[in-house]
Amino acid sequence: MHSVIAKLRGHAQDGIENTQGEFGKLLSLSPLSVKLDEDPTPLEPYELSVLRSAQLKPEDVGKKVALLRCNNEQYLLLGVVE
């Protein structure tokens, strides 16, 4: 039991330490496309997941967005930066 809890805790800490916040520009909603500030190549739709509460609207296209880069090579789109 203790080894399982220790393993889960280790994975959770690793995920937090290896997760980085980044910014990008929302290029389109359908298909979902974002160009990161640090990388000129737009992310593909399969590389992005959207936080449920992000509530992106058509008028948000062209605005700056905040993302989290995760261990599984995907980005979690948090929403528009105010």
C-alpha positions as CSV (number, residue, x, y, z in Angstrom):
1,M,0.0,0.0,0.0
2,H,2.8,2.4,0.9
3,S,4.7,1.7,-2.2
4,V,1.6,2.4,-4.4
5,I,1.0,5.8,-2.6
6,A,4.7,6.7,-3.0
7,K,4.6,5.9,-6.7
8,L,1.4,8.0,-7.2
9,R,2.9,10.9,-5.3
10,G,6.1,10.6,-7.3
11,H,4.2,10.7,-10.6
12,A,2.1,13.7,-9.4
13,Q,5.2,15.7,-8.4
14,D,7.0,14.8,-11.6
15,G,4.0,16.1,-13.6
16,I,4.0,19.4,-11.7
17,E,7.8,19.9,-12.0
18,N,7.8,19.2,-15.7
19,T,4.8,21.3,-16.6
20,Q,5.5,24.8,-17.9
21,G,3.3,27.7,-18.6
22,E,3.5,29.3,-22.0
23,F,1.8,31.9,-24.1
24,G,0.6,31.9,-27.6
25,K,-1.8,33.5,-30.2
26,L,-5.1,31.9,-30.9
27,L,-5.2,31.5,-34.7
28,S,-8.6,29.7,-35.1
29,L,-11.3,27.8,-33.2
30,S,-12.2,25.3,-35.9
31,P,-9.8,23.7,-36.4
32,L,-8.3,24.7,-33.1
33,S,-4.9,26.3,-33.8
34,V,-2.5,28.2,-31.6
35,K,1.0,29.6,-32.4
36,L,3.2,29.6,-29.3
37,D,5.3,32.7,-28.6
38,E,8.5,30.6,-28.5
39,D,7.7,28.5,-31.6
40,P,6.6,29.9,-35.0
41,T,5.0,26.6,-36.0
42,P,1.3,26.4,-35.1
43,L,0.2,23.5,-32.8
44,E,-1.9,20.8,-34.5
45,P,-5.4,20.2,-33.1
46,Y,-4.4,16.8,-31.6
47,E,-1.7,18.6,-29.6
48,L,-4.2,20.8,-27.8
49,S,-6.8,20.2,-25.1
50,V,-9.0,23.0,-23.8
51,L,-9.8,23.6,-20.2
52,R,-13.5,23.2,-19.8
53,S,-13.9,26.7,-18.3
54,A,-11.9,28.4,-21.0
55,Q,-15.1,29.3,-23.0
56,L,-13.3,30.5,-26.2
57,K,-15.4,32.6,-28.5
58,P,-14.9,33.6,-32.2
59,E,-14.0,37.1,-31.1
60,D,-11.0,35.6,-29.2
61,V,-9.2,34.7,-32.4
62,G,-6.0,36.7,-32.6
63,K,-5.8,37.2,-28.8
64,K,-3.0,35.9,-26.5
65,V,-3.8,32.7,-24.7
66,A,-2.1,30.9,-21.8
67,L,-1.3,27.2,-22.1
68,L,0.4,24.5,-19.9
69,R,2.8,22.1,-21.6
70,C,2.3,18.6,-20.2
71,N,4.4,15.5,-20.0
72,N,2.3,13.7,-22.7
73,E,3.5,16.2,-25.4
74,Q,0.1,18.0,-25.3
75,Y,-0.8,21.5,-24.3
76,L,-3.7,22.4,-22.1
77,L,-5.2,25.7,-23.3
78,L,-6.3,27.6,-20.2
79,G,-7.9,30.6,-21.8
80,V,-7.5,34.1,-23.1
81,V,-5.0,36.4,-21.2
82,E,-6.8,39.6,-20.1
